[in-house]
Amino acid sequence: MPPAAHLSFYVRSLRLRLTISYILLLLVVLASIGAVFQQVLRRIVRQQAERVLTEEWGVLLAYLRLEDGRVAWAYDPEDPEQAFTIQRLQGVLLVADSDGRILEASNGYRALGGEQAVLLRDAIRSPEPRFLVRREAGGDEYLVRIGRHREKGRDYAVALGMPMLESWRLPERFLRIYFLVSPLLLIVTGLIGWFAARRALEPLKRLAEAARAVSEGNLGLRIPHTGTEDEAGHLVVTFNRMMDRLEASFQQIRQFTVDASHELKTPLTAVRGQLEVALLTARTPEQYRDSIVSALHDVEKLSRIMKSLVYLARAESGQITPALDREDLADIVRQALPVFDAAAAEKGLRLADSLPGQCPVRADRHMIEQAVFQLVSNAVNFSPPGGEVRIAVGISGPDAFVTVADTGPGIAPEHLPKIFERFYRVRSGQSNSAAGAGLGLPLAAWIARAHGGRIEVKSAEGQGSEFTVLIPLSPG
């Protein structure tokens, strides 16, 4: 394959598309996880800051004193720790009375823009403290806790702030590191996905190669099973089963072609031979007449074979469907049997029937007559002189049945699976020949299937044969 074509193949390949899909999916997942984690981390940082600020509030109230509208601090100035604590608490602090008048505000709080009197009065009336985010002119954010403080019967609003610069940076740092590592994860995932897609698509590759190699002369090709029960394994099994069916179908077509050629060639050769004999040797009108009659007999046989072939081909291709109507199966068989009286009498056969009064089915009368004719005709042809052919009609569960049994030579077990194939004939042990063209049983089997039923056979060598056609009973 040229380099350009090779590159074009990879660009359009399913393997590359699957790999890109893995990467895009992971990219979406990573971006979603990063955004969610950032929000969760921000919320955690905010909650932690509120907790710390609430603790600072408690420390503030331990040192803060409000007397006659003036703010005082109760601590030991000589204690460096207490002095540092007071200095820290006074960094961002605001104290107001119940009217919203500011009693004390640190420079740090003024840098935040102060507070409106309405907000301060609302904070005094509210039973729960409020947490607000304020931004100073330099852009740094502060978390402010505004709450009510009651001392000596009077209510005050106290606001205490804490810088959030370092706390807010934590989610941003996490997100920055997260997205710096993400490309590496995407690259690793892409490599893993590339090789995983190759492994996953290997059965498809073998399937494509097998499909390219399949031809009419190479239908024995099969793909080794992957040993897994996943989609690829099922695909391989399905492909192999399809190849089995195709091979069987092509084999059947080849056999059909050979058999059809043979069956059509025999009467044509006979007709030609008889006409040539008449042309070369016949001298009287009677001789010409006998040759013509023999030729017409073979032409009629050829015509029957062609009609049966055309009918089966049209039936199996769906061009013929049964015209179902409510019929009496016993009556159909009863009217079909007299056709065989002369042939049975000529061979000394006994036709025994067991027909009920009524057996209602939904059926195409003409088709059922054909199926019965084929089965009884076979039974009469294969039964030896002095034998018996038994025909019975009845009901078995949800089906009606027609059974045709004979006392002929029977069928060997190895022939039973093939007797419903076109042109397949079982040779008689007595004459080593097979009667008919081998189309009657396939036609009868198709008629049974077309009615939603089936045909069954029981036979053993030397014990005769029994064919049973089962058709669903008519509703009601």
Secondary structure, DSSP 4 states (H G I P E B T S, - for coil): --HHHHHHHHHH-HHHHHHHHHHHHHHHHHHHHHHHHHHHHHHHHHHHHHHHHHHHHHHHHHHEEEETTEEEE-S-TT-HHHHHHHHHHTSSEEEEETTS-EEEE-HHHHTTT---HHHHHHHHH-SS-EEEEEE-TTS-EEEEEEEEEEETTEEEEEEEEEE-HHHHHHHHHHHHHHHHHHHHHHHHHHHHHHHHHHHHHHHHHHHHHHHHH--TT-TT--PPP-S--SHHHHHHHHHHHHHHHHHHHHHHHHHHHHHHHHHHHHHHHHHHHHHHHHHHH--SHHHHHHHHHHHHHHHHHHHHHHHHHHHHHHHHTTS-----EEEEHHHHHHHHGGGGHHHHHHHT-EEEEE--S--EEEE-HHHHHHHHHHHHHHHHHHSPTT-EEEEEEEEETTEEEEEEEE-S----TTTGGGTTSTT--PPPTTTS---S-S-HHHHHHHHHHHTT-EEEEEE-TTS-EEEEEEEEBPP-
